[in-house]
Amino acid sequence: MQFGFGIGPDTSWMRKELTDIGVKELTTPEEVTEVMEKTASGSMLLVINSVCGCAAGNARPAVKIALENDKKPEHIYTVFAGQDREATAKAREFLADFPPSSPSFAFFKDGEVKAMIPRHRVEGRSATEVADDLTMIFNAFCE
């Protein structure tokens, strides 16, 4: 595990795994609010990233696999639980019907949560299995 400036693990590579494939990172509550207002129509995937092993082995790779699908969300964003706490808390306000979970995925269509994949559907499964769940959601709700 890498450490920078004695303040904890360097998570830049965990962020880069998603941003390198086009996922836009939201690091402030204001960014989250702006995105939620802006994407009130259309489709959006929100990835709640984390430092845990199932995020590295299953969740982040699953996003990459699922984005190879013909149908995919118009917008894809991420917040980093445990790192960007305020942004994550703001995102979770839009997921009030679901208990906090990270890593996890929330799929929105026209501003409404249509599907949620919580941590227990990520942990202990392969990246391909998680990607299959994401792909099923994309096929059901994306144009």
Buried (B, 14 or more C-beta within 10 A) or exposed (E): EEEEEEEEEEBEEBBEBBEEEEBEBBBEBEBBBEBBEEBEEBBBBBBBBBBBEBBBBBBBBBBBBBBEBEBBBEBBBBBBBEBBEEBBBBBBEBBEEEEBBBBBBBBBBEEEBBBBBBBEBBBEBEBEEBBBBBBEBBEEBBE
